[in-house]
Amino acid sequence: MLRVPPDRRRSAPPPTSRAFYMAIHDILKMGDERLLRTARPVAEFGTPSLLQLVQDMRDTMRAVNGAGLAAPQIGVDLQVVIFGSEERNPRYPDRPLVPPTVLVNPRITPLGGEEEEDWEGCLSVPGLRGVVPRWSRIHYRGFDEHGAPIDRTVEGFHARVVQHECDHLVGKLYPMRIRDFSRFGYADVLFPDIAEHEDD
């Protein structure tokens, strides 16, 4: 029998501690029918499975320079989205920073009737960009992964990111909202300066 020296033994973590493991998931691509399903509300907050899901989403988003990620994009039919970063995103270098956020069971209310159009990309639609209309200013609310309430009024890029990610929860991808397909194409043609940061 192999004996492990006392100084090299690993003690078990205390019962109250939680270990989270890095897991970078494959991101579902447009054409996968799972992206068209409606996600279910999260029923219980702060559970090990929910906290691990959020960590997996963070790891996956960070690995591919995403501006946001929704649980359905990794095959999980739950109303969970994450977005934002404390560092500028190389895929959107000219966009303002959005605070890192975990948003569970979100609800969005447009404020006013004003829309604005701008370019969007998506990790589930790799290599492409399109001009998409979105509400200019919105109020959104929901909860973080621990059940703490989130209640914000935002505009501009922040509002766009929230709307884009929450679309995934109702089975919508941004090309489904494009009105003018002459403004839809490959990122390496439209934006050659940032093409190297696009996910393939």
C-alpha positions in Angstrom: 0.0 0.0 0.0 1.3 3.5 -0.9 1.5 5.7 2.1 1.2 9.4 1.7 3.6 11.4 3.9 1.6 13.4 6.5 2.7 16.8 5.1 1.4 15.9 1.7 -2.1 14.8 2.7 -5.0 17.0 1.7 -7.6 17.6 4.3 -11.2 17.6 3.3 -12.7 21.1 3.0 -15.0 22.2 5.8 -18.7 21.3 5.2 -19.7 24.9 4.7 -17.1 25.6 1.9 -17.9 25.4 -1.8 -15.4 24.5 -4.5 -16.0 25.9 -8.0 -14.2 24.5 -11.0 -13.4 26.3 -14.2 -15.4 25.0 -17.1 -15.4 26.6 -20.5 -18.5 25.4 -22.4 -19.1 25.1 -26.1 -21.4 27.8 -27.3 -24.4 26.8 -29.3 -24.5 28.2 -32.8 -27.4 29.6 -34.9 -29.2 26.7 -36.4 -29.2 24.7 -33.2 -32.9 24.4 -32.2 -32.0 24.7 -28.5 -31.4 28.4 -29.1 -35.1 28.8 -30.1 -36.5 27.6 -26.8 -38.0 29.7 -24.0 -36.0 29.5 -20.8 -37.5 28.7 -17.5 -37.4 31.0 -14.4 -35.0 30.1 -11.7 -36.9 28.9 -8.7 -34.2 28.9 -6.0 -31.3 31.2 -5.5 -27.8 30.6 -4.1 -27.8 26.9 -4.8 -24.6 25.2 -5.6 -25.8 24.3 -9.1 -26.8 27.9 -9.8 -23.5 29.3 -8.5 -21.6 26.8 -10.6 -23.6 27.7 -13.7 -22.8 31.4 -13.2 -19.1 30.6 -12.7 -19.1 28.5 -15.9 -20.8 31.3 -17.8 -18.2 33.8 -16.6 -15.3 31.5 -17.5 -16.8 30.8 -21.0 -17.6 34.5 -21.7 -14.1 35.6 -20.6 -12.4 32.9 -22.8 -14.0 34.3 -26.0 -14.1 38.0 -25.2 -17.9 38.1 -24.9 -19.8 41.2 -23.9 -22.4 39.0 -22.4 -23.7 35.4 -22.3 -27.1 33.8 -21.7 -27.5 30.4 -20.2 -29.4 29.0 -23.2 -26.2 29.7 -25.3 -24.5 26.8 -23.4 -27.6 24.6 -23.5 -29.1 25.5 -20.1 -32.8 26.5 -20.3 -32.8 28.9 -17.4 -33.4 32.7 -17.2 -29.8 33.6 -16.4 -27.7 36.2 -18.2 -24.4 37.7 -17.5 -22.8 40.8 -19.1 -20.3 43.6 -18.6 -16.7 43.8 -17.6 -14.3 46.1 -15.7 -12.0 46.1 -18.8 -12.6 47.3 -22.3 -13.8 44.5 -24.6 -11.5 44.1 -27.7 -14.6 43.1 -29.7 -16.2 46.4 -28.9 -13.3 48.7 -28.3 -15.2 52.0 -28.7 -18.1 51.1 -26.4 -18.5 52.4 -22.8 -17.9 50.0 -20.0 -20.9 48.1 -18.6 -20.7 47.0 -14.9 -20.2 43.2 -14.5 -23.7 41.9 -13.8 -25.5 38.5 -13.2 -29.1 39.0 -13.9 -31.6 36.2 -13.1 -35.3 36.2 -14.0 -35.1 39.6 -15.8 -37.9 41.9 -16.8 -37.4 44.8 -19.2 -39.6 47.8 -19.7 -38.8 50.3 -22.5 -38.9 54.0 -21.4 -40.3 56.2 -24.2 -40.7 55.0 -27.7 -37.3 56.0 -29.0 -35.2 53.4 -30.8 -31.7 53.5 -32.1 -29.8 51.3 -34.5 -26.3 50.0 -34.0 -24.1 47.1 -34.9 -24.2 43.9 -32.9 -22.4 40.6 -32.9 -23.2 37.4 -31.0 -21.1 34.4 -29.8 -23.8 32.2 -31.2 -23.6 33.8 -34.7 -19.8 33.8 -35.0 -18.0 36.0 -37.5 -21.0 38.1 -38.4 -22.3 41.6 -37.5 -25.6 43.3 -38.2 -27.4 46.6 -37.5 -30.2 46.0 -35.0 -32.9 48.4 -33.7 -33.2 48.5 -29.9 -35.0 50.6 -27.3 -32.7 53.5 -26.5 -33.6 53.6 -22.8 -34.9 50.9 -20.6 -35.7 49.9 -17.0 -34.7 46.4 -16.1 -35.1 44.4 -12.9 -34.4 40.9 -11.6 -32.0 39.3 -9.1 -28.4 38.3 -8.8 -27.4 34.7 -8.2 -27.9 35.1 -4.5 -31.4 36.5 -4.8 -30.5 40.2 -4.2 -32.8 42.5 -6.2 -31.4 44.4 -9.2 -33.3 47.5 -10.4 -31.7 49.8 -12.9 -32.6 52.4 -15.5 -30.0 52.5 -18.4 -29.5 53.7 -21.9 -27.2 53.4 -24.9 -24.8 50.4 -25.1 -25.8 49.2 -21.6 -29.4 49.0 -22.7 -28.5 47.3 -25.9 -26.5 44.6 -24.2 -29.3 43.8 -21.7 -31.9 43.6 -24.5 -29.6 41.4 -26.6 -28.9 38.9 -23.8 -32.5 38.8 -22.7 -33.6 38.0 -26.2 -31.8 34.6 -25.8 -34.2 33.8 -23.0 -37.2 33.9 -25.4 -35.5 32.1 -28.3 -34.5 35.1 -30.3 -31.1 35.8 -32.0 -30.2 39.3 -33.2 -30.5 38.4 -37.0 -34.2 37.9 -36.3 -34.5 41.6 -35.5 -32.6 42.9 -38.5 -34.6 45.1 -40.8 -32.1 45.9 -43.5 -30.0 42.9 -44.6 -27.7 45.1 -46.6 -26.2 46.0 -43.2 -25.5 42.4 -42.2 -22.2 40.7 -43.1 -18.9 39.2 -42.1 -17.0 41.1 -39.3 -13.6 40.6 -41.0 -15.0 42.6 -44.1 -16.9 45.2 -42.1 -14.5 45.7 -39.3 -11.1 44.4 -40.3 -9.4 46.1 -37.3 -11.2 44.0 -34.8 -11.5 40.8 -36.8 -8.7 39.0 -34.9 -10.8 39.2 -31.7 -13.9 37.7 -33.2 -14.7 34.2 -32.1 -14.6 31.6 -34.9 
